[in-house]
Amino acid sequence: MIPKRLAKIINEINNILLPRVCFGCNAQLYRGESTLCAVCRHDVPLTDHNFVQENAVDRIFYGRIPLKKGASFTFFSKNGLVKNLLHWLKYKNQEQIGEFLGAWCGANLSGDENLKTVDVVIPVPLHPKKLKKRGYNQVALFAQTVAESIDATYRDDVLVKVVNTKTQTKKDRQLRWESSKEAFQLNPSSDHHFKHVLLVDDVITTGATIEACTQVLQQIPGIEVSVLSMAMVPQG
Ligand SMILES: [Zn+2]
């Protein structure tokens, strides 16, 4: 075992050689900080959504799918902080950002009465080819960390993505829906003995992906689906 004093010195050397910087503003992080500095952490536009009161996520899905309840942890907003974090998480191999956000979100949600019936937490899956290319599902660590906080089981074997859709940037909701509704399937070899799913995605924009996944999960008799995203685009 390394004595405490020596560990501290090694840490300091590490900080000099590999300075840890804030993913929001590039400032050097102090001891005890991770991923974001205290200033940026304070600037993250949290939604304050919970699983009791109606919110903007619920309203996206009215008349589309019978969601039990929805919530987003943050807003995609003008300061770009959440956008930057998710960009690093998704495209720059910074998988640990998902754990950082999941721990924070999970701490906020851990007492939520309406999450007590959630049996399983399921991430929106990536197509196997995309998973192989990226090396990880950017939603996985967030979903796992939240699952631990609410005492539910993380399950990434239930939903599979069978169509490798291109990154969609066009804003036509109908087209996006058409392209994703056949994109997901239930994995026939996984067990489906659960009643309340918390489906987790990175960003809710039009809601097309959540809609497609929920339609697939509803093939399980008696299932209830709630939704949580790391971020949502504020609806105009
Ligand atoms: Zn910062």
Residues whose N, C-alpha, C, O or C-beta is under 5 A from the ligand:
A	BS01	ZN	C22 G24 C25 N26 A27 C37 C40
